[in-house]
Amino acid sequence: MKKELIQRILSSIVLISLIIFCVIKGTFYINLLILITFLISLYEWYNMRKNNFLFFFGAIYLGYTFYSVYKIIDYNNSYFYFLFIILICVSSDIGGFIIGKLFKGPKLIKISPNKTYSGSIGSYLFSLLITLFFLTNTNYGFDTQFSITTYTVVLVILGSTVSQIGDLVISYFKRMSKIKNTGNLIPGHGGILDRIDGMIFTFPFFYTLLIINDFRLN
């Protein structure tokens, strides 16, 4: 567990650092990162579902996912919500892994035998603690005004829930394809889809909230 955990944390740090670097450098770099991530994800999805009608629907959904990423970044011309969503997903993933490995316990669902109820609780705890810490201690470069409210907590819990569902969905397709990982690009994770499985559902979810209710954190 220790070696895999270290790889997972280091990979997360590198990926988040890359995202922050692109954010700092500007629109061209972040759009390039989104495009490259989309193309790699599409390639990995093709390898999983090639010669299968599901590839077509999955490709359309991935296109919509990355479109929602672009629109959320474009919202109020700020990267704040983009980073907020990524932080929910990353902290949910790490929390689920750490707590799940430490406490084990009953399995959550058959399609993903490594997922446990304790891991799911860990996902919620880590996403709440880390994301709320981010909200209360980070205001550098953002014009967004925010405060911790019940609404904020509910948003984080919903985001973590959707992220965990995304993890399970990709696990289901990997199980169908009889593979462990979608690729081997990222140490401790596997492929890009293994890393962003929660994000590809969480971004469209928050984009839907944006369309329906113009979601804000306060």
C-alpha positions in Angstrom: 0.0 0.0 0.0 2.8 2.4 1.0 4.5 2.4 -2.4 1.2 2.7 -4.3 0.0 5.5 -2.0 3.3 7.5 -2.5 3.0 7.1 -6.3 -0.6 8.2 -6.2 0.1 11.3 -4.1 3.2 12.3 -6.1 1.3 11.8 -9.4 -1.6 14.0 -8.0 0.9 16.7 -6.9 2.6 16.6 -10.4 -0.8 16.8 -12.2 -2.2 19.6 -10.0 1.1 21.5 -10.4 0.8 21.1 -14.2 -2.7 22.4 -14.1 -1.7 25.4 -11.9 1.2 26.1 -14.2 -1.1 26.2 -17.3 -3.6 28.4 -15.4 -0.8 30.9 -14.5 0.5 30.8 -18.1 -2.9 31.7 -19.5 -5.7 30.6 -21.8 -3.6 29.0 -24.6 -1.8 26.7 -22.3 -4.9 25.5 -20.4 -6.8 25.0 -23.7 -3.9 23.0 -25.0 -3.8 20.9 -21.8 -7.6 20.2 -22.2 -7.2 19.2 -25.8 -4.3 16.8 -25.2 -6.2 15.3 -22.2 -9.3 14.8 -24.4 -7.3 13.2 -27.2 -5.5 10.8 -24.8 -8.8 10.0 -23.1 -10.5 9.3 -26.4 -7.6 7.0 -27.4 -7.8 5.0 -24.2 -11.6 4.8 -24.5 -11.2 3.5 -28.1 -8.8 0.8 -26.8 -11.3 -0.3 -24.3 -14.4 -0.3 -26.5 -13.1 -0.5 -30.1 -15.4 -2.2 -32.6 -18.2 -1.6 -30.2 -21.2 0.7 -30.6 -20.5 2.0 -27.1 -17.3 3.7 -28.3 -19.5 6.2 -30.4 -21.6 7.2 -27.4 -18.6 7.4 -25.1 -16.8 9.6 -27.6 -19.7 12.0 -27.7 -19.9 12.0 -23.9 -16.2 12.7 -23.6 -16.6 15.6 -26.0 -19.4 17.0 -23.9 -17.3 16.6 -20.8 -14.4 18.6 -22.1 -16.8 21.2 -23.5 -18.2 21.6 -20.0 -14.7 22.0 -18.7 -14.1 24.8 -21.2 -17.4 26.5 -20.3 -16.8 26.4 -16.5 -13.3 27.9 -17.1 -15.0 30.6 -19.2 -17.6 31.3 -16.5 -16.9 34.8 -15.0 -13.5 34.5 -16.8 -12.1 32.8 -13.7 -10.4 29.5 -13.0 -11.7 29.4 -9.5 -14.6 26.9 -10.1 -12.4 24.8 -12.4 -9.8 24.3 -9.5 -12.6 23.9 -7.0 -14.1 20.9 -9.0 -10.7 19.3 -9.6 -9.8 19.6 -5.9 -13.1 17.8 -5.0 -12.3 14.9 -7.3 -8.6 14.6 -6.4 -9.3 14.7 -2.6 -12.1 12.2 -3.0 -9.9 9.8 -4.8 -7.0 10.1 -2.3 -9.3 9.9 0.7 -11.1 6.8 -0.7 -7.8 5.1 -1.3 -6.2 5.8 2.1 -9.2 5.2 4.3 -10.3 2.2 2.2 -6.9 0.5 2.5 -6.6 1.3 6.2 -10.0 0.2 7.4 -11.2 -2.1 4.6 -14.5 -3.6 5.7 -17.6 -4.5 3.6 -17.4 -4.1 -0.2 -19.4 -1.3 -1.8 -20.3 -2.9 -5.1 -19.4 -6.0 -7.1 -18.3 -4.2 -10.3 -15.4 -2.7 -8.4 -14.2 -5.2 -5.7 -11.6 -2.8 -4.3 -14.2 -0.2 -3.3 -15.5 -0.3 0.3 -17.9 1.6 2.4 -15.0 2.9 4.5 -13.3 4.1 1.3 -16.5 6.0 0.3 -16.7 7.7 3.7 -13.0 8.6 3.4 -13.8 10.2 0.0 -16.4 12.4 1.6 -14.2 13.3 4.6 -11.2 14.2 2.5 -13.1 16.2 -0.1 -14.8 18.2 2.7 -11.7 18.8 4.7 -9.4 19.7 1.8 -11.8 21.6 -0.3 -13.2 23.7 2.6 -9.6 24.4 3.7 -8.9 25.6 0.1 -12.0 27.9 0.3 -11.1 29.4 3.6 -7.3 29.9 3.0 -7.0 30.6 -0.7 -8.0 33.9 -2.3 -4.9 34.6 -4.3 -5.7 36.0 -7.7 -9.4 35.3 -7.5 -12.1 38.0 -7.3 -14.6 35.4 -6.2 -16.1 36.2 -2.8 -17.2 33.1 -0.8 -18.0 31.8 2.6 -18.5 28.4 4.1 -22.3 27.7 4.3 -24.5 24.6 4.3 -25.0 25.1 0.6 -21.2 25.0 0.1 -20.9 21.7 2.1 -23.8 20.2 0.1 -22.1 21.1 -3.2 -18.9 19.4 -2.1 -20.8 16.3 -0.9 -22.7 16.2 -4.3 -19.4 16.6 -6.2 -17.7 13.8 -4.3 -20.8 11.6 -4.8 -20.7 12.1 -8.6 -16.9 11.7 -8.7 -17.3 8.3 -6.9 -20.0 7.3 -9.3 -17.7 8.2 -12.2 -15.0 6.0 -10.7 -17.4 3.1 -10.5 -18.6 3.6 -14.1 -15.1 3.5 -15.5 -14.3 0.5 -13.3 -17.4 -1.3 -14.8 -16.1 -0.7 -18.3 -12.6 -1.8 -17.4 -14.1 -5.0 -15.9 -16.1 -5.6 -19.1 -12.9 -5.1 -21.1 -10.9 -7.4 -18.7 -8.2 -4.8 -18.1 -6.9 -3.4 -14.8 -6.0 0.1 -16.1 -6.9 2.2 -19.1 -3.2 2.8 -19.7 0.1 3.1 -18.0 0.9 6.8 -18.5 0.6 7.9 -14.8 2.5 6.0 -12.0 0.1 4.8 -9.3 -3.0 5.4 -11.4 -2.6 3.9 -14.9 -4.0 5.9 -17.8 -5.6 9.3 -18.1 -9.1 7.9 -17.8 -8.0 6.2 -14.6 -7.0 9.6 -13.2 -10.0 11.6 -14.5 -12.7 9.0 -14.2 -14.5 11.1 -11.5 -13.9 14.4 -13.2 -15.5 13.3 -16.5 -18.8 13.1 -14.6 -18.3 15.8 -12.1 -17.6 18.6 -14.6 -20.8 18.0 -16.6 -22.7 17.8 -13.3 -21.5 21.2 -12.2 -22.0 22.6 -15.7 -25.6 21.5 -15.5 -26.0 23.3 -12.2 -24.4 26.3 -13.8 -27.0 26.3 -16.6 -30.0 25.6 -14.3 -29.1 27.6 -11.3 -26.0 29.7 -12.0 -24.3 27.9 -9.0 -22.1 29.8 -6.7 -20.3 29.0 -3.5 -22.2 31.5 -1.3 
